[in-house]
Amino acid sequence: MSFEAWIGRESHAADRLDEGLARRWLATFDLAMPHPALMPQGIHFALCTPDAPSAKLGEDGHPARDDSPDSFLPPIPMPRRMWASSHIEFRAPIPLGAVIARTSRIVSITEKEGSSGRLAFVDVSHETSANGTLSVRETQVIVYREGVNRAKSGETLSPPPLGESRFDPAGWDAHRCLTPDPRLLFRYSALTFNTHRIHYDAPYARAVEAYRGLVVHGPLTASLLLQLAARELGENRLRSFRFRGLSPAIADEPLHLVMREGEEGYDLAAFADDGRQVMQAGAAL
């Protein structure tokens, strides 16, 4: 099936960054209300979230996709979906109470053959405005993968169990270690209205998608890295931020967030406790 008809397809959404949402976001990350009331970078992940009816959710929890004109994302016949990467431009801070509008557009759809089987990449552009001013421009890459073949993969779960080595933060200017637990994952899923079951349904995550445990959301890890940058550089200082997921982070295991000055801006990353890299990121002022 050709998916060329989806390229250029647009979706429009509206929202409001009210005090309730702002306080829930801040409480999730143990942050205080900022003064002046300009929300931390990353709040856009919780705005204009998907609102498909429960009856139209697929087995994995994502909104079901089909070949109708109402289906924004294409019905690629690969069941496993992940947020692979994003490149974000911060154009203006988003104030408390702002009226939000977002236009999303399918930019490209490509299929490739990877070491684990066929892959499909969907690039989606998002433009988020607050009170009529463009605030965030983002290009998101979604990757679709084939289902797990138990006969082929056996009982191997991803990622591998933690090894005996330990992450060494030497060489990084800033380091924060925390352990994302199911409560944090649940709150982030609620904030972003993300019903993907790998983040809250451990039996499903293991038996169907072959993860070793509950998977920490990619944008949750990215949000934590943005907060590390804000701690070191000040709030709403970044002009650009990019991140790419390299390996799943698992709930109830230590997650190391690091940052250092690089040749072109700042390098950021997230590592599992044994040194396995979870996320690669970069930022510029």
C-alpha positions as a Markdown table, in Angstrom:
| # | Residue | x | y | z |
|---|---|---|---|---|
| 1 | Met | 0.0 | 0.0 | 0.0 |
| 2 | Ser | 1.3 | 3.5 | -0.9 |
| 3 | Phe | 1.2 | 6.2 | 1.7 |
| 4 | Glu | 1.9 | 9.1 | -0.5 |
| 5 | Ala | -1.6 | 10.4 | 0.0 |
| 6 | Trp | -0.7 | 11.1 | 3.7 |
| 7 | Ile | 2.2 | 13.4 | 2.9 |
| 8 | Gly | 1.1 | 16.9 | 3.4 |
| 9 | Arg | -1.9 | 15.9 | 5.5 |
| 10 | Glu | -2.6 | 18.3 | 8.3 |
| 11 | Ser | -4.2 | 18.2 | 11.8 |
| 12 | His | -5.3 | 21.3 | 13.8 |
| 13 | Ala | -5.8 | 21.4 | 17.6 |
| 14 | Ala | -6.6 | 24.0 | 20.2 |
| 15 | Asp | -6.0 | 24.1 | 23.9 |
| 16 | Arg | -5.4 | 26.5 | 26.9 |
| 17 | Leu | -2.6 | 26.4 | 29.3 |
| 18 | Asp | -4.7 | 26.9 | 32.4 |
| 19 | Glu | -3.6 | 27.0 | 36.0 |
| 20 | Gly | -4.7 | 23.4 | 36.7 |
| 21 | Leu | -2.6 | 21.9 | 33.9 |
| 22 | Ala | 0.4 | 24.1 | 34.9 |
| 23 | Arg | 0.2 | 23.0 | 38.5 |
| 24 | Arg | -0.1 | 19.4 | 37.6 |
| 25 | Trp | 3.0 | 19.6 | 35.3 |
| 26 | Leu | 5.0 | 21.4 | 38.0 |
| 27 | Ala | 3.9 | 18.9 | 40.7 |
| 28 | Thr | 4.9 | 16.0 | 38.5 |
| 29 | Phe | 8.5 | 17.2 | 38.4 |
| 30 | Asp | 8.6 | 18.8 | 41.9 |
| 31 | Leu | 9.0 | 22.3 | 40.5 |
| 32 | Ala | 7.7 | 25.6 | 41.9 |
| 33 | Met | 5.4 | 27.9 | 40.0 |
| 34 | Pro | 7.7 | 30.3 | 38.1 |
| 35 | His | 7.6 | 34.1 | 38.5 |
| 36 | Pro | 6.8 | 35.6 | 36.1 |
| 37 | Ala | 4.4 | 32.9 | 35.1 |
| 38 | Leu | 6.3 | 31.7 | 32.0 |
| 39 | Met | 6.2 | 27.9 | 31.9 |
| 40 | Pro | 9.3 | 25.8 | 31.7 |
| 41 | Gln | 10.4 | 24.5 | 28.3 |
| 42 | Gly | 8.9 | 21.1 | 27.6 |
| 43 | Ile | 5.4 | 22.1 | 28.6 |
| 44 | His | 4.3 | 21.9 | 24.9 |
| 45 | Phe | 4.5 | 18.1 | 25.2 |
| 46 | Ala | 1.3 | 18.4 | 27.4 |
| 47 | Leu | -0.6 | 20.7 | 25.1 |
| 48 | Cys | -3.0 | 19.8 | 22.2 |
| 49 | Thr | -2.7 | 16.2 | 23.2 |
| 50 | Pro | -4.5 | 13.4 | 21.2 |
| 51 | Asp | -8.2 | 13.1 | 22.0 |
| 52 | Ala | -9.4 | 10.0 | 20.2 |
| 53 | Pro | -12.4 | 8.4 | 21.8 |
| 54 | Ser | -11.7 | 5.3 | 23.9 |
| 55 | Ala | -13.7 | 3.2 | 21.4 |
| 56 | Lys | -11.2 | 4.1 | 18.7 |
| 57 | Leu | -8.0 | 3.0 | 20.5 |
| 58 | Gly | -5.9 | 0.1 | 19.2 |
| 59 | Glu | -4.7 | -2.8 | 21.3 |
| 60 | Asp | -1.5 | -0.9 | 22.1 |
| 61 | Gly | -3.4 | 2.1 | 23.4 |
| 62 | His | -2.6 | 4.4 | 20.5 |
| 63 | Pro | -5.5 | 5.8 | 18.4 |
| 64 | Ala | -6.3 | 3.3 | 15.7 |
| 65 | Arg | -5.2 | 4.2 | 12.2 |
| 66 | Asp | -7.0 | 3.4 | 9.0 |
| 67 | Asp | -7.2 | 4.6 | 5.4 |
| 68 | Ser | -10.0 | 7.1 | 6.0 |
| 69 | Pro | -9.6 | 10.9 | 5.5 |
| 70 | Asp | -10.0 | 11.3 | 9.3 |
| 71 | Ser | -6.8 | 9.2 | 10.1 |
| 72 | Phe | -4.0 | 11.7 | 10.4 |
| 73 | Leu | -1.3 | 9.1 | 10.7 |
| 74 | Pro | -1.0 | 6.5 | 8.0 |
| 75 | Pro | -2.1 | 2.8 | 8.6 |
| 76 | Ile | 1.4 | 1.4 | 8.3 |
| 77 | Pro | 1.0 | -2.4 | 9.0 |
| 78 | Met | 3.6 | -2.5 | 11.7 |
| 79 | Pro | 2.2 | -2.7 | 15.2 |
| 80 | Arg | 5.0 | -1.3 | 17.4 |
| 81 | Arg | 5.3 | 2.5 | 17.5 |
| 82 | Met | 7.9 | 4.7 | 19.3 |
| 83 | Trp | 8.8 | 8.4 | 19.4 |
| 84 | Ala | 12.3 | 8.1 | 17.8 |
| 85 | Ser | 13.5 | 11.7 | 17.9 |
| 86 | Ser | 12.7 | 15.4 | 17.8 |
| 87 | His | 14.3 | 18.6 | 16.7 |
| 88 | Ile | 12.7 | 21.6 | 18.6 |
| 89 | Glu | 13.0 | 25.3 | 18.1 |
| 90 | Phe | 11.9 | 27.5 | 21.0 |
| 91 | Arg | 10.7 | 30.8 | 19.6 |
| 92 | Ala | 8.9 | 32.3 | 22.6 |
| 93 | Pro | 8.1 | 31.2 | 26.2 |
| 94 | Ile | 4.5 | 30.0 | 26.8 |
| 95 | Pro | 2.8 | 32.0 | 29.5 |
| 96 | Leu | 0.3 | 30.7 | 32.0 |
| 97 | Gly | -3.3 | 31.1 | 30.7 |
| 98 | Ala | -2.2 | 31.2 | 27.1 |
| 99 | Val | -4.6 | 30.2 | 24.3 |
| 100 | Ile | -2.8 | 27.5 | 22.3 |
| 101 | Ala | -3.1 | 26.5 | 18.7 |
| 102 | Arg | -1.2 | 23.7 | 16.9 |
| 103 | Thr | -0.9 | 22.7 | 13.3 |
| 104 | Ser | 0.7 | 19.3 | 12.6 |
| 105 | Arg | 1.7 | 18.1 | 9.2 |
| 106 | Ile | 3.0 | 14.9 | 7.7 |
| 107 | Val | 6.3 | 15.8 | 6.1 |
| 108 | Ser | 7.6 | 12.4 | 4.9 |
| 109 | Ile | 7.2 | 8.7 | 5.1 |
| 110 | Thr | 10.1 | 6.3 | 4.5 |
| 111 | Glu | 10.5 | 2.6 | 4.9 |
| 112 | Lys | 13.9 | 0.9 | 5.6 |
| 113 | Glu | 15.3 | -2.5 | 6.4 |
| 114 | Gly | 17.0 | -2.6 | 9.8 |
| 115 | Ser | 18.9 | -5.3 | 11.7 |
| 116 | Ser | 15.6 | -6.2 | 13.5 |
| 117 | Gly | 13.4 | -6.2 | 10.5 |
| 118 | Arg | 11.4 | -3.6 | 8.5 |
| 119 | Leu | 11.1 | -0.1 | 9.8 |
| 120 | Ala | 8.9 | 2.8 | 8.8 |
| 121 | Phe | 9.7 | 6.4 | 9.7 |
| 122 | Val | 7.1 | 9.2 | 9.7 |
| 123 | Asp | 8.3 | 12.8 | 10.1 |
| 124 | Val | 5.7 | 15.1 | 11.5 |
| 125 | Ser | 6.1 | 18.9 | 11.9 |
| 126 | His | 4.3 | 20.7 | 14.7 |
| 127 | Glu | 3.9 | 24.5 | 15.0 |
| 128 | Thr | 2.5 | 25.5 | 18.4 |
| 129 | Ser | 1.4 | 29.1 | 19.0 |
| 130 | Ala | 0.5 | 30.8 | 22.3 |
| 131 | Asn | -1.8 | 33.8 | 22.1 |
| 132 | Gly | -1.2 | 34.0 | 18.4 |
| 133 | Thr | 2.6 | 34.0 | 18.6 |
| 134 | Leu | 4.6 | 31.1 | 17.3 |
| 135 | Ser | 6.2 | 29.5 | 20.4 |
| 136 | Val | 7.5 | 26.1 | 19.4 |
| 137 | Arg | 8.4 | 24.5 | 16.1 |
| 138 | Glu | 9.2 | 20.8 | 16.2 |
| 139 | Thr | 9.9 | 18.1 | 13.8 |
| 140 | Gln | 9.1 | 14.7 | 15.4 |
| 141 | Val | 10.1 | 11.3 | 14.0 |
| 142 | Ile | 7.9 | 8.4 | 14.7 |
| 143 | Val | 9.2 | 4.9 | 14.0 |
| 144 | Tyr | 7.0 | 1.8 | 13.4 |
| 145 | Arg | 8.5 | -1.7 | 13.8 |
| 146 | Glu | 7.3 | -5.2 | 13.1 |
| 147 | Gly | 5.7 | -7.2 | 15.8 |
| 148 | Val | 7.7 | -9.5 | 18.1 |
| 149 | Asn | 8.3 | -13.0 | 16.7 |
| 150 | Arg | 8.5 | -15.1 | 19.9 |
| 151 | Ala | 9.6 | -18.2 | 17.9 |
| 152 | Lys | 12.5 | -16.2 | 16.6 |
| 153 | Ser | 13.4 | -14.1 | 19.6 |
| 154 | Gly | 12.8 | -16.6 | 22.3 |
| 155 | Glu | 12.5 | -15.0 | 25.7 |
| 156 | Thr | 14.9 | -12.2 | 25.0 |
| 157 | Leu | 13.5 | -8.9 | 26.4 |
| 158 | Ser | 14.7 | -5.4 | 25.6 |
| 159 | Pro | 16.9 | -3.8 | 26.9 |
| 160 | Pro | 19.3 | -6.4 | 28.4 |
| 161 | Pro | 19.4 | -6.7 | 32.2 |
| 162 | Leu | 21.7 | -4.2 | 33.9 |
| 163 | Gly | 25.3 | -5.2 | 33.8 |
| 164 | Glu | 27.9 | -5.0 | 36.6 |
| 165 | Ser | 29.6 | -1.9 | 35.4 |
| 166 | Arg | 28.4 | 1.6 | 36.6 |
| 167 | Phe | 28.0 | 4.9 | 34.8 |
| 168 | Asp | 30.9 | 7.3 | 35.4 |
| 169 | Pro | 29.9 | 11.0 | 35.1 |
| 170 | Ala | 33.5 | 12.1 | 34.8 |
| 171 | Gly | 33.8 | 14.2 | 31.7 |
| 172 | Trp | 30.4 | 15.8 | 32.1 |
| 173 | Asp | 29.9 | 19.3 | 33.7 |
| 174 | Ala | 26.5 | 18.5 | 35.3 |
| 175 | His | 25.0 | 15.3 | 36.5 |
| 176 | Arg | 21.7 | 14.4 | 38.0 |
| 177 | Cys | 20.6 | 10.8 | 38.9 |
| 178 | Leu | 17.0 | 9.9 | 39.6 |
| 179 | Thr | 14.9 | 6.7 | 39.5 |
| 180 | Pro | 11.7 | 7.1 | 37.4 |
| 181 | Asp | 9.1 | 5.0 | 39.1 |
| 182 | Pro | 5.6 | 3.9 | 37.9 |
| 183 | Arg | 4.0 | 6.9 | 39.7 |
| 184 | Leu | 6.0 | 9.3 | 37.6 |
| 185 | Leu | 5.3 | 7.4 | 34.4 |
| 186 | Phe | 1.6 | 7.4 | 35.2 |
| 187 | Arg | 1.5 | 11.1 | 35.9 |
| 188 | Tyr | 3.3 | 11.8 | 32.7 |
| 189 | Ser | 1.0 | 9.6 | 30.7 |
| 190 | Ala | -2.0 | 11.5 | 32.2 |
| 191 | Leu | -0.4 | 14.9 | 31.5 |
| 192 | Thr | 0.2 | 14.0 | 27.8 |
| 193 | Phe | -3.0 | 11.8 | 27.5 |
| 194 | Asn | -0.7 | 9.1 | 26.3 |
| 195 | Thr | -2.4 | 5.7 | 26.5 |
| 196 | His | 0.5 | 3.6 | 25.0 |
| 197 | Arg | 0.4 | 0.5 | 27.3 |
| 198 | Ile | 4.1 | 0.0 | 27.5 |
| 199 | His | 4.2 | 2.9 | 30.0 |
| 200 | Tyr | 1.7 | 1.6 | 32.6 |
| 201 | Asp | 0.8 | -2.1 | 31.8 |
| 202 | Ala | 3.8 | -4.2 | 32.7 |
| 203 | Pro | 2.3 | -7.6 | 31.6 |
| 204 | Tyr | 1.5 | -6.1 | 28.2 |
| 205 | Ala | 4.9 | -4.5 | 27.9 |
| 206 | Arg | 6.7 | -7.8 | 28.5 |
| 207 | Ala | 4.4 | -10.3 | 26.7 |
| 208 | Val | 3.4 | -8.3 | 23.6 |
| 209 | Glu | 6.1 | -5.7 | 23.0 |
| 210 | Ala | 9.0 | -7.6 | 24.6 |
| 211 | Tyr | 10.3 | -5.0 | 27.0 |
| 212 | Arg | 11.9 | -6.0 | 30.2 |
| 213 | Gly | 9.6 | -3.7 | 32.2 |
| 214 | Leu | 7.6 | -0.4 | 32.0 |
| 215 | Val | 9.2 | 1.9 | 29.5 |
| 216 | Val | 10.0 | 5.5 | 30.4 |
| 217 | His | 8.5 | 7.9 | 27.8 |
| 218 | Gly | 11.0 | 9.4 | 25.4 |
| 219 | Pro | 9.6 | 12.9 | 25.9 |
| 220 | Leu | 9.7 | 12.4 | 29.7 |
| 221 | Thr | 13.4 | 11.8 | 29.5 |
| 222 | Ala | 13.7 | 14.8 | 27.2 |
| 223 | Ser | 11.7 | 16.9 | 29.6 |
| 224 | Leu | 14.1 | 15.9 | 32.4 |
| 225 | Leu | 17.1 | 16.9 | 30.2 |
| 226 | Leu | 15.4 | 20.2 | 29.5 |
| 227 | Gln | 15.1 | 20.8 | 33.3 |
| 228 | Leu | 18.8 | 20.0 | 33.8 |
| 229 | Ala | 19.6 | 22.6 | 31.2 |
| 230 | Ala | 17.3 | 25.1 | 32.9 |
| 231 | Arg | 19.0 | 24.4 | 36.2 |
| 232 | Glu | 22.4 | 25.1 | 34.7 |
| 233 | Leu | 21.6 | 27.9 | 32.3 |
| 234 | Gly | 18.4 | 29.4 | 33.5 |
| 235 | Glu | 14.7 | 29.0 | 32.5 |
| 236 | Asn | 13.6 | 29.5 | 28.9 |
| 237 | Arg | 17.2 | 30.1 | 27.7 |
| 238 | Leu | 17.4 | 27.4 | 25.0 |
| 239 | Arg | 16.7 | 28.4 | 21.4 |
| 240 | Ser | 17.0 | 24.8 | 20.1 |
| 241 | Phe | 16.9 | 21.3 | 21.5 |
| 242 | Arg | 17.2 | 17.9 | 19.8 |
| 243 | Phe | 17.0 | 14.4 | 21.1 |
| 244 | Arg | 17.2 | 10.9 | 19.8 |
| 245 | Gly | 16.3 | 7.7 | 21.7 |
| 246 | Leu | 19.0 | 5.0 | 21.6 |
| 247 | Ser | 17.7 | 2.4 | 24.0 |
| 248 | Pro | 14.7 | 2.0 | 26.3 |
| 249 | Ala | 14.9 | 3.4 | 29.9 |
| 250 | Ile | 13.1 | 1.1 | 32.3 |
| 251 | Ala | 11.1 | 2.2 | 35.3 |
| 252 | Asp | 12.5 | 1.6 | 38.8 |
| 253 | Glu | 16.0 | 1.7 | 37.5 |
| 254 | Pro | 18.5 | 4.7 | 38.1 |
| 255 | Leu | 18.6 | 7.1 | 35.2 |
| 256 | His | 21.7 | 9.4 | 34.8 |
| 257 | Leu | 21.1 | 12.8 | 33.1 |
| 258 | Val | 24.3 | 14.7 | 32.1 |
| 259 | Met | 25.3 | 17.9 | 30.3 |
| 260 | Arg | 28.5 | 19.6 | 29.2 |
| 261 | Glu | 29.5 | 22.4 | 26.9 |
| 262 | Gly | 30.3 | 21.3 | 23.4 |
| 263 | Glu | 31.8 | 22.7 | 20.3 |
| 264 | Glu | 28.4 | 23.9 | 19.0 |
| 265 | Gly | 26.3 | 24.6 | 22.1 |
| 266 | Tyr | 25.7 | 21.9 | 24.7 |
| 267 | Asp | 25.8 | 18.1 | 24.7 |
| 268 | Leu | 23.2 | 16.3 | 26.8 |
| 269 | Ala | 22.5 | 12.6 | 27.3 |
| 270 | Ala | 20.8 | 10.0 | 29.5 |
| 271 | Phe | 22.4 | 6.8 | 30.6 |
| 272 | Ala | 21.2 | 3.6 | 32.4 |
| 273 | Asp | 23.0 | 2.8 | 35.7 |
| 274 | Asp | 25.4 | 0.4 | 33.9 |
| 275 | Gly | 26.5 | 3.0 | 31.3 |
| 276 | Arg | 24.1 | 1.9 | 28.5 |
| 277 | Gln | 23.2 | 5.1 | 26.6 |
| 278 | Val | 19.5 | 5.8 | 26.6 |
| 279 | Met | 19.3 | 9.2 | 24.9 |
| 280 | Gln | 21.5 | 11.5 | 22.9 |
| 281 | Ala | 20.6 | 15.2 | 22.9 |
| 282 | Gly | 22.0 | 18.6 | 22.1 |
| 283 | Ala | 21.0 | 22.2 | 22.8 |
| 284 | Ala | 21.9 | 25.8 | 21.7 |
| 285 | Leu | 21.3 | 29.2 | 23.2 |
